[in-house]
Amino acid sequence: MWLQQRLKGLPSLLSSSWARRVLVGLLVFLIFYYWFLSSDGLLKLFSMSREPGGAAGVCLQTDLHRWVSMADRGDGVVHTPQTKESGTFVVGNGHFLVDVDSNKLWVASSTQPGSAPVHQTDYSPIARLQVPGTRSEAQAMMLWYRKGSVLSSRCFQTAKSQSSRDCIVIREEFIAHRSRHNVHLQRILISNPTDHMVSVDMSLESLSFRSKMEKMDDKEFAVSSGRVLTEKKDTVLVVVATNRISNKIQVPSKSEYSANLVSVIHTSEPTEGGKLDDTLDKLRDRVRKEMVDVLRVDVEELMQEHQQAWVDLFISGVEIRKITDAHTPSSRTVNNTLYYILSTSTAPLLDQSLTSEDHEHLESSLNYADHCFSGHATMHAENLWPERLTNVAQILQLVNLWNLTLQKRGCKVLVAAGTHGMMQGMVLSFGGLQFTENHLQFQADPDVLHNSYSLRGIHYNKDLINLAVLQDIEGKPFLHVSVKPQEKPVKLYACEAGCMNEPVELTSELKGHTFPVMVTQPITPLLYISTDLTHLQDLRHTMHVKAILAHEDHMAKQYPGLPFLFWFSVASLITLFHFFLFKLIYNEYCGPGAKPLFRSKDDASV
């Protein structure tokens, strides 16, 4: 046979030195190919020689190191020149929204909870900075979830720059103040490491808005006014006051320059034509008064107020730990969605003009949102947790969809509570948590517990509950519950599906409490939490379940796999094939008339 003859000649072929060298060279090449080229080693080698943007790109990469830890913790998302997909970078507080990319201002025509900044104006609230004589420029941005701001870093290589260390760096931060809902702030820091003075041009455009410089109580600022037409052809008046910065900024060598552009934005309700002049005068008076008050406050204090309000909001939230399917949203998708919804929702609880009675009423609705959230969990609703939003219009569509979903699922009181209520409603909906008259129940689908996630900061009678779906070493899911008391300790009790075991008292221990995932027939909630121990003890007698199974037994019944006869047939075919193959090989080399596999050197025919 041809194959047998080739095999017989193999030892003599390898006996030559040149053949061994070729074989060794081939092995080295294969190792080089699979270990270096397949891991993008060559691409990395070339990319190291040149960053996008030249020296400015190298400078930008160095400046972005301060964002790495925040992005790794999931506190923000970074967009760089190398990023293939980018989101929409906006700041807002429900009263207005600023699109940082397009430098557009969107305003709301109503202060009622559930309304959003749906009207785009011609006003540009962001001052644009540019370095004349720039050879190359690179920019990166970060959406900072937990602080409610957008960070920007730009590096400029000028004609006099010799290396990346000589690039001009402009860092900016944009916020829509969370508790002072009419205030927008742009913080500017210009770093000049070169040996010469650098000039930076600043421009602030308002297009159709009319601007006028005014002075009040030793505070000088520009007041701009314009109007927006609604879909019903009504007019919404917009008045903006902004402190002025020099249009030509001179930064000495080896120094830094900082400035803060503070804006106060007021809008009117939809107004008829005959009342426009009177309404405009009242708006201007309110803007002037608030502008003077804001300019008297230190900028660092304004930032601290704003950041603390956002930190308090993100006490609640959703944390994705492990995803094993393509339908569960990623941690980035969840955080982006939460940020966009909160940025377009008002915060009545932070309104200083709110009466103590109204404030207490709103807080009580957060502590026990009866009947919210009814229906199945929204975890796999891709239209509610979209992977990417590219413009403000898509964000506003998402806001409307969330408002409608929560209102129709028994969460009207949470929507009326503004940002704090929206956060609670979205967290409850993600995992399928629902408040009833006497308890909080976790009614997730037991068939989709292969993902690990946690729901934190769930309000229950002024306490905060954290609920996590986790897997043990064998991959079996279990529930982990912990409690963070806020004021006077209140006893909480919990029991798993069916409540056949005695309810467990939840304490504030750091290790928390674990519960097995039990599945009843018919299906009932996987966990019950209540302040009433007797209620949970009585609950077991009202469920009337036929059986209670461990989660793995339930899944085995749901997906029993292929029948035994199929696997027996496959095993039989594999066994017969190997017997047949063994018989062929035996007859060829061990049967009558078989020839040796290799020729020996003593063979006379060699």
C-alpha positions as CSV (number, residue, x, y, z in Angstrom):
1,M,0.0,0.0,0.0
2,W,1.1,3.6,-0.7
3,L,0.7,4.8,2.9
4,Q,2.6,1.7,4.2
5,Q,5.5,2.4,1.8
6,R,5.7,6.1,2.9
7,L,5.8,5.1,6.6
8,K,8.5,2.6,5.9
9,G,10.7,5.3,4.4
10,L,10.2,7.8,7.2
11,P,13.2,6.7,9.4
12,S,15.6,7.0,6.5
13,L,14.2,10.4,5.6
14,L,14.8,11.8,9.1
15,S,18.3,10.4,9.3
16,S,19.7,13.3,7.3
17,S,20.8,16.5,9.1
18,W,19.1,18.9,6.7
19,A,15.8,17.2,7.2
20,R,16.1,17.6,11.0
21,R,16.9,21.3,10.6
22,V,13.9,21.8,8.4
23,L,11.7,20.0,11.0
24,V,13.1,22.1,13.9
25,G,12.6,25.3,11.9
26,L,9.0,24.3,11.1
27,L,8.3,23.7,14.8
28,V,9.7,27.1,15.8
29,F,7.6,28.8,13.1
30,L,4.4,27.1,14.4
31,I,5.2,28.1,18.0
32,F,5.8,31.7,16.9
33,Y,2.6,31.8,14.9
34,Y,0.2,30.4,17.5
35,W,1.8,32.1,20.5
36,F,2.5,35.5,19.0
37,L,0.4,36.2,15.9
38,S,-2.8,34.6,17.2
39,S,-2.7,36.7,20.4
40,D,-2.4,39.9,18.4
41,G,1.2,40.3,19.3
42,L,2.2,41.7,16.0
43,L,-0.6,44.2,16.1
44,K,0.4,45.2,19.6
45,L,4.0,45.6,18.4
46,F,3.0,48.1,15.7
47,S,0.4,49.9,17.9
48,M,3.1,50.6,20.5
49,S,5.1,52.6,18.0
50,R,2.3,55.1,17.4
51,E,-0.8,56.1,19.3
52,P,-3.8,57.7,17.5
53,G,-3.3,61.5,17.5
54,G,0.5,61.3,17.6
55,A,2.1,62.9,20.6
56,A,-1.3,64.2,21.7
57,G,-2.6,60.6,21.8
58,V,0.3,59.5,24.0
59,C,-0.3,62.4,26.3
60,L,-4.0,61.5,26.5
61,Q,-3.2,57.9,27.4
62,T,-1.1,59.1,30.3
63,D,-3.7,61.5,31.5
64,L,-6.4,58.8,31.5
65,H,-4.7,56.7,34.2
66,R,-6.6,58.6,36.8
67,W,-9.9,57.3,35.4
68,V,-8.9,53.6,35.2
69,S,-9.7,52.7,38.8
70,M,-13.1,54.3,38.6
71,A,-14.0,52.5,35.4
72,D,-12.7,49.2,36.8
73,R,-15.0,49.6,39.8
74,G,-18.0,50.2,37.5
75,D,-18.4,53.8,38.7
76,G,-18.2,55.1,35.1
77,V,-17.7,54.4,31.4
78,V,-14.8,55.8,29.4
79,H,-14.8,56.7,25.7
80,T,-11.4,57.1,24.0
81,P,-10.3,57.4,20.3
82,Q,-9.8,53.6,20.3
83,T,-13.4,52.9,21.6
84,K,-15.4,51.4,18.8
85,E,-18.8,52.1,20.4
86,S,-19.7,55.2,22.4
87,G,-22.8,56.2,24.3
88,T,-24.4,59.6,24.8
89,F,-22.7,61.9,27.2
90,V,-25.4,64.0,29.0
91,V,-25.9,65.7,32.3
92,G,-29.3,66.5,33.6
93,N,-31.7,66.8,36.6
94,G,-35.2,66.5,35.2
95,H,-35.6,70.2,34.7
96,F,-33.0,70.5,32.0
97,L,-30.6,68.3,30.1
98,V,-27.3,69.2,28.5
99,D,-25.9,67.1,25.5
100,V,-22.2,67.5,26.0
101,D,-21.3,66.2,22.5
102,S,-23.6,68.5,20.5
103,N,-23.6,71.3,23.1
104,K,-27.4,71.5,23.1
105,L,-29.7,72.5,26.0
106,W,-33.0,70.6,26.4
107,V,-35.6,71.9,28.9
108,A,-38.8,70.6,30.4
109,S,-42.1,72.5,30.2
110,S,-43.4,71.1,33.5
111,T,-42.0,70.5,37.0
112,Q,-44.3,67.6,37.7
113,P,-42.6,64.2,38.4
114,G,-42.6,62.0,35.3
115,S,-42.1,64.9,32.9
116,A,-38.8,65.1,31.1
117,P,-36.7,67.7,29.3
118,V,-38.2,67.1,25.8
119,H,-37.8,70.6,24.2
120,Q,-34.5,71.3,22.4
121,T,-33.4,74.9,22.5
122,D,-30.9,76.9,20.4
123,Y,-28.8,77.8,23.4
124,S,-25.3,76.3,23.8
125,P,-24.5,76.1,27.6
126,I,-20.9,74.9,27.2
127,A,-18.0,77.2,26.5
128,R,-15.8,75.7,23.8
129,L,-12.0,76.0,24.3
130,Q,-9.4,75.8,21.5
131,V,-5.6,76.2,21.4
132,P,-4.5,78.1,18.3
133,G,-1.7,76.6,16.2
134,T,-2.6,73.0,17.2
135,R,-0.8,70.2,15.2
136,S,-2.8,67.3,16.6
137,E,-5.5,66.8,19.2
138,A,-6.9,63.8,21.2
139,Q,-9.9,63.7,23.4
140,A,-11.5,61.2,25.8
141,M,-14.7,61.4,28.0
142,M,-16.1,59.6,31.0
143,L,-19.6,59.3,32.2
144,W,-19.3,59.3,36.0
145,Y,-22.4,57.5,37.3
146,R,-21.9,57.9,41.0
147,K,-21.1,61.6,40.9
148,G,-23.6,62.5,38.1
149,S,-21.1,64.3,35.9
150,V,-19.3,64.1,32.6
151,L,-15.5,64.4,32.6
152,S,-13.5,65.5,29.5
153,S,-9.8,65.4,28.8
154,R,-8.2,67.0,25.7
155,C,-4.5,67.0,24.8
156,F,-3.1,69.5,22.2
157,Q,0.2,69.2,20.5
158,T,1.3,72.7,19.3
159,A,3.9,73.6,16.8
160,K,6.4,74.2,19.6
161,S,5.8,70.9,21.3
162,Q,8.8,68.6,21.2
163,S,7.2,65.5,22.8
164,S,4.1,64.2,24.5
165,R,5.3,65.8,27.8
166,D,4.9,69.3,26.1
167,C,1.2,68.9,25.2
168,I,-1.4,71.3,26.5
169,V,-4.0,69.5,28.6
170,I,-7.6,70.9,29.1
171,R,-9.7,69.0,31.7
172,E,-13.4,69.8,32.1
173,E,-16.2,68.6,34.2
174,F,-19.9,69.2,33.5
175,I,-22.7,68.9,36.0
176,A,-26.4,69.6,36.2
177,H,-26.8,70.3,39.9
178,R,-29.0,67.6,41.5
179,S,-30.4,69.6,44.5
180,R,-30.2,73.1,42.9
181,H,-32.2,72.1,39.9
182,N,-31.6,75.4,37.9
183,V,-27.8,75.3,38.1
184,H,-25.4,74.1,35.5
185,L,-21.7,74.1,36.1
186,Q,-18.7,73.7,33.8
187,R,-15.3,73.4,35.6
188,I,-12.2,74.1,33.5
189,L,-8.5,73.3,34.3
190,I,-5.8,74.1,31.7
191,S,-2.3,72.7,32.3
192,N,0.7,74.2,30.4
193,P,3.9,72.2,30.9
194,T,5.8,74.0,28.2
195,D,8.5,76.7,28.5
196,H,6.3,79.4,26.8
197,M,3.0,81.1,27.4
198,V,0.0,79.5,25.8
199,S,-3.1,81.3,24.6
200,V,-6.5,79.5,24.7
201,D,-9.6,80.8,22.9
202,M,-13.0,80.5,24.6
203,S,-16.3,80.9,22.8
204,L,-19.9,80.8,24.1
205,E,-22.6,80.8,21.4
206,S,-26.3,81.4,21.9
207,L,-27.6,81.7,18.3
208,S,-31.2,83.0,18.5
209,F,-30.9,83.8,22.2
210,R,-30.5,87.5,23.0
211,S,-27.8,88.3,25.5
212,K,-27.2,91.3,27.7
213,M,-24.6,92.0,30.4
214,E,-26.0,92.9,33.8
215,K,-24.6,93.7,37.2
216,M,-26.3,93.1,40.5
217,D,-24.8,93.3,44.0
218,D,-21.3,93.5,42.6
219,K,-21.9,90.4,40.5
220,E,-21.6,90.7,36.8
221,F,-23.1,88.2,34.4
222,A,-24.9,87.8,31.1
223,V,-28.6,87.2,30.8
224,S,-29.8,85.4,27.7
225,S,-33.4,84.8,26.7
226,G,-35.1,82.8,24.0
227,R,-38.2,80.6,23.4
228,V,-39.2,77.1,22.3
229,L,-42.4,76.1,20.5
230,T,-44.1,73.0,21.8
231,E,-46.0,70.4,19.7
232,K,-49.2,72.2,20.6
233,K,-47.7,75.5,19.3
234,D,-47.5,77.0,22.8
235,T,-44.4,78.9,23.8
236,V,-42.0,78.0,26.5
237,L,-39.7,80.8,27.6
238,V,-36.1,80.1,28.5
239,V,-33.8,82.5,30.4
240,V,-30.2,81.7,31.2
241,A,-27.7,83.7,33.4
242,T,-24.0,83.0,33.0
243,N,-21.0,84.5,34.6
244,R,-18.5,85.6,32.0
245,I,-14.9,84.5,31.5
246,S,-12.4,86.2,29.3
247,N,-12.5,85.1,25.7
248,K,-8.7,85.0,25.6
249,I,-7.1,83.0,28.3
250,Q,-3.3,83.4,28.9
251,V,-1.6,80.5,30.7
252,P,2.0,81.2,31.8
253,S,4.6,78.5,31.3
254,K,4.9,75.6,33.8
255,S,1.5,76.6,35.4
256,E,-2.2,75.9,35.5
257,Y,-5.3,78.0,35.0
258,S,-8.7,77.1,36.5
259,A,-12.1,78.7,36.0
260,N,-15.8,77.8,36.7
261,L,-18.6,78.7,34.3
262,V,-21.8,78.9,36.4
263,S,-25.2,79.1,34.7
264,V,-28.7,79.4,36.1
265,I,-31.5,78.2,33.8
266,H,-35.2,79.0,34.3
267,T,-38.1,78.0,32.1
268,S,-41.8,78.8,32.0
269,E,-44.9,76.8,31.6
270,P,-46.4,76.8,28.1
271,T,-47.5,80.4,27.7
272,E,-50.0,82.1,25.4
273,G,-48.9,85.0,23.2
274,G,-50.6,87.8,25.2
275,K,-48.7,86.9,28.4
276,L,-45.2,86.4,27.0
277,D,-43.8,89.8,28.0
278,D,-45.0,89.7,31.5
279,T,-43.9,86.1,32.0
280,L,-40.4,86.9,30.5
281,D,-39.9,89.8,33.0
282,K,-40.8,87.6,35.9
283,L,-38.4,84.9,34.7
284,R,-35.6,87.4,34.4
285,D,-36.1,88.7,37.9
286,R,-36.0,85.1,39.3
287,V,-32.9,84.3,37.3
288,R,-31.0,87.4,38.5
289,K,-31.9,86.8,42.1
290,E,-30.8,83.1,42.0
291,M,-27.7,83.9,40.1
292,V,-26.5,86.3,42.8
293,D,-27.3,83.7,45.5
294,V,-25.4,81.0,43.6
295,L,-22.3,83.1,42.9
296,R,-22.0,83.8,46.7
297,V,-21.6,80.1,47.3
298,D,-18.2,78.5,47.0
299,V,-17.9,76.2,43.9
300,E,-16.5,73.4,46.0
301,E,-19.5,73.6,48.2
302,L,-21.8,73.4,45.1
303,M,-19.8,70.3,44.0
304,Q,-20.1,68.6,47.4
305,E,-23.9,69.2,47.5
306,H,-24.3,67.7,44.0
307,Q,-22.0,64.7,44.5
308,Q,-23.5,63.8,47.8
309,A,-27.0,63.8,46.3
310,W,-25.9,61.4,43.6
311,V,-24.1,59.2,46.0
312,D,-27.3,58.9,48.1
313,L,-29.2,57.9,44.9
314,F,-26.8,55.1,44.1
315,I,-27.2,53.6,47.6
316,S,-29.8,51.6,45.7
317,G,-28.9,49.9,42.4
318,V,-28.3,46.7,40.5
319,E,-24.9,44.9,40.3
320,I,-24.3,42.3,37.7
321,R,-21.7,39.7,38.8
322,K,-21.8,36.9,36.3
323,I,-23.7,36.5,33.0
324,T,-24.1,33.1,31.3
325,D,-26.5,34.1,28.5
326,A,-26.8,36.7,25.8
327,H,-30.1,38.1,27.0
328,T,-29.1,39.4,30.4
329,P,-27.9,43.1,30.3
330,S,-24.2,43.7,31.2
331,S,-23.2,45.8,34.1
332,R,-22.4,48.7,31.8
333,T,-25.8,48.6,30.2
334,V,-27.6,48.6,33.5
335,N,-25.6,51.5,34.9
336,N,-26.0,53.5,31.7
337,T,-29.8,53.0,31.8
338,L,-30.0,53.9,35.5
339,Y,-28.0,57.1,34.9
340,Y,-30.0,58.2,31.9
341,I,-33.3,57.7,33.7
342,L,-32.1,59.5,36.8
343,S,-30.7,62.4,34.7
344,T,-34.1,63.0,33.1
345,S,-36.1,62.7,36.3
346,T,-36.8,65.4,38.9
347,A,-36.1,65.0,42.6
348,P,-38.9,66.3,44.7
349,L,-37.3,65.0,47.9
350,L,-34.4,67.4,47.3
351,D,-36.6,70.4,46.7
352,Q,-36.0,72.9,49.6
353,S,-39.4,74.5,49.1
354,L,-41.2,71.2,49.9
355,T,-43.2,71.2,53.1
356,S,-42.4,68.8,55.8
357,E,-45.7,67.1,55.4
358,D,-45.2,66.5,51.7
359,H,-41.6,65.3,52.3
360,E,-42.8,62.8,54.8
361,H,-45.5,61.6,52.5
362,L,-43.0,61.0,49.7
363,E,-40.6,59.2,52.0
364,S,-43.4,56.9,53.2
365,S,-44.2,55.9,49.6
366,L,-40.5,54.9,49.2
367,N,-40.5,52.8,52.3
368,Y,-43.4,50.6,51.3
369,A,-44.5,50.8,47.6
370,D,-47.6,48.6,47.8
371,H,-48.2,46.4,44.7
372,C,-45.0,47.5,43.0
373,F,-43.6,45.8,40.9
374,S,-46.4,43.5,39.6
375,G,-45.7,41.2,36.6
376,H,-42.6,39.3,35.5
377,A,-39.1,40.7,36.0
378,T,-37.7,43.1,33.4
379,M,-34.2,41.6,33.5
380,H,-34.5,40.2,30.0
381,A,-36.5,43.1,28.5
382,E,-34.0,44.4,26.0
383,N,-36.1,47.4,25.2
384,L,-35.9,48.6,28.8
385,W,-32.2,47.9,29.2
386,P,-30.9,48.8,25.7
387,E,-27.2,48.1,25.1
388,R,-26.6,51.4,23.3
389,L,-28.3,54.8,23.0
390,T,-26.8,57.2,20.5
391,N,-28.8,60.4,20.9
392,V,-31.0,62.3,23.3
393,A,-34.2,61.4,21.4
394,Q,-33.6,57.7,22.1
395,I,-33.0,58.6,25.8
396,L,-36.3,60.4,26.0
397,Q,-38.1,57.5,24.4
398,L,-36.6,55.2,27.0
399,V,-37.7,57.5,29.8
400,N,-41.3,57.5,28.5
401,L,-41.2,53.7,28.2
402,W,-40.0,53.3,31.8
403,N,-42.6,55.7,33.2
404,L,-45.3,53.9,31.4
405,T,-44.1,50.5,32.5
406,L,-43.8,51.4,36.1
407,Q,-47.2,53.2,36.2
408,K,-49.0,50.2,34.7
409,R,-47.2,47.8,37.0
410,G,-48.5,49.3,40.3
411,C,-45.6,51.8,40.8
412,K,-47.4,55.2,40.4
413,V,-46.4,56.3,43.9
414,L,-42.8,55.7,43.1
415,V,-42.9,57.6,39.8
416,A,-44.5,60.5,41.7
417,A,-41.5,60.4,44.1
418,G,-39.1,61.4,41.2
419,T,-35.5,60.1,40.9
420,H,-35.6,58.2,44.3
421,G,-38.8,56.4,43.4
422,M,-37.6,55.7,39.8
423,M,-34.5,54.0,41.2
424,Q,-36.6,51.9,43.5
425,G,-39.0,50.9,40.8
426,M,-36.3,49.9,38.4
427,V,-34.5,47.8,41.1
428,L,-37.7,46.0,42.1
429,S,-38.6,45.4,38.4
430,F,-35.2,44.0,37.5
431,G,-35.4,41.0,39.8
432,G,-39.2,40.6,40.0
433,L,-39.7,41.9,43.6
434,Q,-43.2,42.9,44.6
435,F,-44.7,44.5,47.7
436,T,-48.1,43.2,48.8
437,E,-50.2,44.2,51.8
438,N,-48.1,42.3,54.3
439,H,-44.8,41.3,52.8
440,L,-42.2,41.7,50.1
441,Q,-41.9,38.7,47.7
442,F,-39.2,37.7,45.3
443,Q,-41.0,36.1,42.3
444,A,-38.1,35.6,39.9
445,D,-38.4,32.8,37.3
446,P,-36.6,29.8,38.7
447,D,-35.5,28.8,35.2
448,V,-33.3,31.9,34.8
449,L,-31.3,31.8,38.0
450,H,-28.1,30.8,36.2
451,N,-26.9,34.4,36.4
452,S,-25.4,36.1,39.4
453,Y,-26.6,39.5,40.4
454,S,-27.5,41.6,43.4
455,L,-30.2,44.2,44.2
456,R,-29.1,46.7,46.8
457,G,-30.8,49.4,48.8
458,I,-34.4,48.1,48.6
459,H,-36.4,50.3,51.0
460,Y,-38.5,48.4,53.5
461,N,-39.9,50.4,56.5
462,K,-36.9,52.7,56.6
463,D,-34.5,49.7,56.4
464,L,-32.4,48.9,53.4
465,I,-32.4,45.3,52.1
466,N,-29.8,43.7,49.8
467,L,-30.8,40.6,47.9
468,A,-28.4,38.6,45.8
469,V,-28.7,35.6,43.6
470,L,-25.5,33.6,43.8
471,Q,-24.1,30.1,42.9
472,D,-22.2,27.7,45.0
473,I,-19.2,25.7,44.0
474,E,-21.4,23.1,42.2
475,G,-23.3,25.9,40.3
476,K,-26.5,25.6,42.4
477,P,-28.2,28.9,43.0
478,F,-29.0,30.3,46.4
479,L,-30.3,33.6,47.8
480,H,-28.3,35.9,50.1
481,V,-30.1,38.6,52.1
482,S,-28.6,41.3,54.3
483,V,-30.2,44.3,56.1
484,K,-28.8,47.7,56.8
485,P,-30.9,49.4,59.5
486,Q,-31.3,53.2,59.0
487,E,-33.0,54.4,62.2
488,K,-34.8,52.5,64.9
489,P,-34.2,48.7,64.4
490,V,-37.3,46.9,63.2
491,K,-37.5,43.1,63.2
492,L,-37.7,41.5,59.7
493,Y,-38.4,37.9,59.0
494,A,-37.9,35.8,55.8
495,C,-38.7,32.3,54.5
496,E,-38.1,30.5,51.3
497,A,-40.7,29.3,48.8
498,G,-43.6,27.5,50.5
499,C,-42.6,28.8,54.0
500,M,-42.5,25.2,55.2
501,N,-39.5,26.0,57.4
502,E,-39.7,28.4,60.3
503,P,-39.1,32.0,59.2
504,V,-35.6,33.4,60.0
505,E,-35.1,36.7,61.6
506,L,-32.9,39.0,59.4
507,T,-30.2,40.8,61.3
508,S,-27.6,43.4,60.4
509,E,-24.8,40.8,60.5
510,L,-22.1,41.4,57.9
511,K,-22.3,37.8,56.7
512,G,-26.0,38.1,56.0
513,H,-28.4,35.2,55.6
514,T,-28.6,32.5,52.9
515,F,-31.7,30.7,51.7
516,P,-31.9,27.7,49.3
517,V,-33.8,28.1,46.1
518,M,-36.9,25.9,46.5
519,V,-39.5,25.6,43.7
520,T,-43.1,24.8,44.4
521,Q,-45.8,23.2,42.2
522,P,-47.6,25.3,41.1
523,I,-44.9,28.1,41.1
524,T,-44.9,30.6,43.9
525,P,-42.4,33.3,44.9
526,L,-39.0,32.1,45.9
527,L,-38.7,34.3,49.0
528,Y,-40.9,36.2,51.4
529,I,-39.8,39.1,53.7
530,S,-42.1,40.7,56.3
531,T,-42.2,42.5,59.6
532,D,-45.0,40.2,60.7
533,L,-43.8,36.8,61.9
534,T,-47.3,35.5,62.4
535,H,-48.2,36.4,58.8
536,L,-45.3,34.3,57.4
537,Q,-46.2,31.4,59.7
538,D,-49.8,31.5,58.5
539,L,-48.8,31.9,54.9
540,R,-47.7,28.3,54.5
541,H,-51.3,27.2,55.1
542,T,-52.7,29.4,52.3
543,M,-50.5,28.3,49.4
544,H,-51.9,24.9,48.8
545,V,-48.9,23.6,46.9
546,K,-48.7,20.1,45.6
547,A,-44.9,19.7,46.0
548,I,-41.7,21.5,46.9
549,L,-38.6,20.6,45.0
550,A,-35.0,21.7,45.2
551,H,-33.9,23.9,42.3
552,E,-31.8,21.1,40.7
553,D,-34.6,18.6,40.9
554,H,-37.0,21.2,39.3
555,M,-34.5,21.8,36.4
556,A,-34.1,18.1,35.9
557,K,-37.8,17.7,35.4
558,Q,-38.0,20.7,33.2
559,Y,-35.2,19.6,30.9
560,P,-34.8,15.9,31.3
561,G,-32.6,15.7,28.2
562,L,-32.7,13.1,25.4
563,P,-34.3,9.6,26.1
564,F,-32.1,6.7,27.2
565,L,-32.7,4.8,23.9
566,F,-31.0,7.6,21.9
567,W,-27.9,7.5,24.0
568,F,-27.8,3.7,24.0
569,S,-27.9,3.8,20.2
570,V,-25.1,6.3,19.9
571,A,-22.9,4.3,22.3
572,S,-23.6,1.1,20.4
573,L,-22.6,2.7,17.1
574,I,-19.4,4.2,18.5
575,T,-18.5,0.8,20.0
576,L,-19.1,-1.1,16.7
577,F,-17.1,1.4,14.8
578,H,-14.1,1.0,17.0
579,F,-14.3,-2.8,16.8
580,F,-14.4,-2.6,13.0
581,L,-11.4,-0.2,13.0
582,F,-9.4,-2.5,15.3
583,K,-10.1,-5.5,13.1
584,L,-8.8,-3.6,10.0
585,I,-5.6,-2.6,11.8
586,Y,-5.1,-6.1,13.2
587,N,-5.5,-7.8,9.8
588,E,-3.2,-5.3,8.2
589,Y,-0.2,-5.6,10.5
590,C,-0.8,-8.8,12.6
591,G,-2.7,-11.1,10.2
592,P,-1.3,-13.7,7.8
593,G,1.2,-12.2,5.3
594,A,1.5,-8.9,7.3
595,K,4.7,-6.9,6.6
596,P,6.7,-5.0,9.2
597,L,5.9,-1.3,9.6
598,F,9.5,-0.1,9.3
599,R,12.4,-1.7,7.5
600,S,15.5,-2.6,9.6
601,K,19.0,-1.6,8.6
602,D,19.9,-5.3,8.2
603,D,17.4,-5.6,5.5
604,A,19.3,-6.8,2.3
605,S,17.0,-4.7,0.1
606,V,18.2,-1.4,1.6
